[in-house]
Amino acid sequence: MKSKKKKNRKSAVPSYETVMNVIYGDEFAMVSVLNFFNLAINDKSKRPYIDEEGNCSYYVDPFVRGHIIGGLMEAILDFRKHIND
């Protein structure tokens, strides 16, 4: 079975070296990993908004987005204790 590549992906999957650099505290690698998950983070932090006329639209809640990013960063940095050096 052939796997199909996703065409809408802006950034490539982070390499093993990038993930290891993030675990050991590299800020630039952390930014690249966060950019990779940016679409999923924005999707999970959307909230409905109903205007005066009853129309429903969605917006990205910055508070929720910040919590998700903070939790992801904490989990990545906390993963270091599971690595055998």
C-alpha positions in Angstrom: 0.0 0.0 0.0 1.5 3.3 -1.0 1.3 6.2 1.3 0.1 9.6 0.1 2.0 12.7 0.9 0.0 15.6 2.4 0.2 18.5 0.0 -1.1 21.2 2.5 1.8 20.7 5.0 3.8 23.9 5.3 6.6 22.4 7.3 8.2 19.0 7.1 8.2 16.5 9.9 11.0 17.4 12.4 14.0 15.1 12.1 15.4 13.0 14.9 18.3 15.4 15.4 15.9 18.3 15.7 13.8 16.6 18.3 16.9 15.6 20.3 18.1 19.3 20.1 14.7 20.4 21.5 14.9 17.9 24.4 18.3 19.4 25.3 17.0 23.0 25.2 17.8 24.4 21.7 15.4 27.3 21.2 15.6 27.3 17.4 14.7 23.7 17.2 11.8 24.3 19.6 10.5 27.0 17.2 10.6 24.6 14.3 8.7 21.9 16.3 6.1 24.5 17.3 5.8 25.6 13.7 5.2 22.0 12.7 2.3 21.7 15.2 0.9 25.2 14.5 -2.0 24.0 12.4 -3.1 21.5 15.0 -2.7 24.0 17.9 -4.8 26.6 16.1 -7.5 24.0 15.2 -7.8 22.9 18.9 -7.9 26.4 20.2 -10.8 27.6 18.1 -13.9 29.0 19.9 -17.3 29.9 18.5 -18.4 33.5 18.3 -22.0 34.5 17.7 -22.4 38.1 16.6 -25.4 40.4 17.1 -27.2 39.1 14.0 -26.9 35.4 15.1 -24.1 34.5 12.7 -21.6 32.0 14.1 -17.9 32.2 13.3 -14.8 30.8 14.9 -11.7 32.5 16.2 -8.5 31.3 17.7 -8.5 32.0 21.5 -5.1 33.2 22.4 -5.4 32.1 26.0 -6.2 28.5 25.0 -3.5 28.6 22.3 -0.9 29.8 24.9 -1.9 27.0 27.3 -1.5 24.3 24.5 1.9 25.7 23.5 3.0 25.9 27.1 1.9 22.3 27.7 3.7 21.1 24.6 6.9 22.8 25.5 6.7 21.5 29.1 6.1 17.9 27.9 9.0 18.1 25.4 11.4 19.4 28.0 10.1 16.9 30.6 10.8 14.1 28.2 14.5 14.4 28.8 14.3 12.2 31.9 13.2 9.3 29.7 16.3 9.5 27.5 19.2 7.2 28.4 22.4 9.3 27.9 
